[in-house]
Amino acid sequence: MIGIILIPLPIDSANSHSEAVATAVDIAKANGARIVLLHVQETMPGSVSAHLPADFAKEAMKTTMADLTATAKKHGIDKECEIVVRSGNPAAEILEFASEAGIDMIVMVSHDPGVADYFLGSVAARVVRHAHYSGLVVRHPKS
């Protein structure tokens, strides 16, 4: 039984995650599951954050929440889904949140792997490799 579906989302202007959200919504409706939208803001090194305005992190958080709310509304789930924004290492935070929240399934987007992904790996690859629950990766081809 799938009770809670986690959708970790990148925030980008290409809206590359739309297909993953639509897929998760279909799965949630078929199973009576709840949806959680999650974005992890990668922690910036001190050498970078020292040169940013003092309220940069707070403003980025507000913008991210607005983007996730707009995504939820676009897919008709804005009334019933939970929206969470965390900061840290994306793969580690996704796995930690999933464990804390009792997630049953993760649905996430990933682009077709490029050369750098073979050396560094993608967030989706790390999450799928270390997850203790079902996962679905929706491919989004690189443009």
C-alpha positions as a printed Julia matrix, in Angstrom:
143×3 Matrix{Float64}:
  0.0    0.0     0.0
  1.28   3.43   -0.88
  0.27   6.02    1.72
  2.71   8.89    1.2
  4.5    9.82   -2.03
  7.49  12.15   -1.9
  8.29  14.27   -4.92
 11.7   15.95   -4.56
 11.72  18.86   -6.98
 14.45  20.98   -8.46
 13.47  24.58   -8.92
 14.11  25.56  -12.5
 12.6   27.77  -15.14
 12.23  24.9   -17.63
  9.59  23.23  -15.43
 11.28  19.9   -16.21
  9.57  18.24  -13.26
  6.0   18.57  -14.55
  5.86  15.01  -15.91
  7.13  13.55  -12.62
  4.49  15.46  -10.65
  1.74  14.36  -13.03
  2.89  10.74  -12.73
  2.97  10.94   -8.92
 -0.5   12.53   -8.84
 -1.86   9.64  -10.92
 -0.26   7.09   -8.58
 -1.55   8.97   -5.51
 -5.11   9.1    -6.85
 -5.07   5.38   -7.67
 -3.84   4.54   -4.16
 -5.5    7.22   -2.04
 -2.02   8.46   -1.11
 -0.87  11.83    0.21
  1.77  13.83   -1.69
  4.69  15.76   -0.24
  6.6   18.19   -2.44
 10.18  18.7    -1.25
 12.93  21.02   -2.41
 16.4   20.95   -0.93
 18.4   24.15   -1.26
 22.02  23.17   -1.48
 24.09  24.73    1.28
 26.46  27.35   -0.05
 30.06  27.47    1.09
 30.86  30.33    3.47
 33.14  31.89    0.86
 30.11  32.35   -1.39
 27.46  33.22    1.19
 29.7   35.93    2.67
 29.22  37.91   -0.57
 25.44  37.6    -0.67
 22.9   39.95    0.92
 22.05  39.12    4.54
 18.46  38.16    3.67
 19.4   36.06    0.63
 18.56  32.68    2.22
 15.24  33.97    3.58
 14.23  35.42    0.21
 15.31  32.26   -1.62
 13.15  30.23    0.77
 10.11  32.45    0.07
 10.65  32.2    -3.68
 11.01  28.43   -3.48
  7.82  28.08   -1.43
  5.98  30.22   -3.99
  7.32  28.08   -6.86
  6.31  24.84   -5.14
  2.87  26.25   -4.33
  2.43  27.22   -7.98
  3.47  23.71   -9.05
  0.95  22.17   -6.65
 -1.78  24.47   -7.93
 -0.93  23.71  -11.56
 -1.43  19.99  -10.86
 -4.56  20.49   -8.76
 -3.03  19.27   -5.5
 -2.51  22.59   -3.72
 -5.24  21.9    -1.14
 -4.07  18.48   -0.01
 -0.31  18.25   -0.48
  2.4   19.18    2.0
  5.23  21.46    0.88
  8.63  21.23    2.55
 11.84  23.17    1.91
 15.09  22.1     3.52
 18.71  23.02    3.05
 21.77  20.82    2.84
 23.07  18.1     0.54
 20.12  17.26   -1.76
 20.46  13.46   -1.83
 21.17  13.18    1.9
 18.3   15.51    2.84
 15.84  13.7     0.57
 16.73  10.36    2.14
 16.66  11.77    5.67
 13.29  13.44    5.16
 11.83  10.29    3.57
 12.92   8.25    6.57
 11.57  10.81    9.09
  8.22  11.22    7.32
  7.48   7.53    6.7
  7.5    7.91    2.93
  6.33   4.86    0.95
  7.44   5.95   -2.52
  9.65   8.59   -4.13
  8.88   9.9    -7.6
 11.56  12.15   -9.01
 12.77  13.58  -12.26
 16.21  13.02  -13.71
 17.76  14.14  -16.97
 19.47  11.73  -19.33
 22.93  11.18  -17.88
 25.84  13.12  -19.32
 29.56  12.46  -19.01
 29.82  14.37  -15.71
 27.07  12.19  -14.19
 29.16   9.07  -14.76
 31.94  10.54  -12.63
 29.93  12.49  -10.06
 26.53  10.79  -10.16
 23.17  12.49  -10.07
 20.96  13.21   -7.07
 18.37  10.76   -8.44
 20.99   8.01   -8.76
 22.14   8.52   -5.17
 18.58   8.55   -3.84
 17.58   5.4    -5.74
 20.78   3.61   -4.71
 20.3    4.31   -0.99
 16.51   4.41   -0.59
 14.73   1.77    1.48
 11.38   2.25   -0.29
 10.0    2.18   -3.81
 11.26   4.75   -6.26
 10.3    5.89   -9.71
 12.59   8.04  -11.83
 10.88   9.95  -14.64
 13.38  10.75  -17.36
 13.59  14.26  -18.75
 15.88  14.44  -21.78
 18.51  17.16  -21.81
 17.61  19.97  -24.19
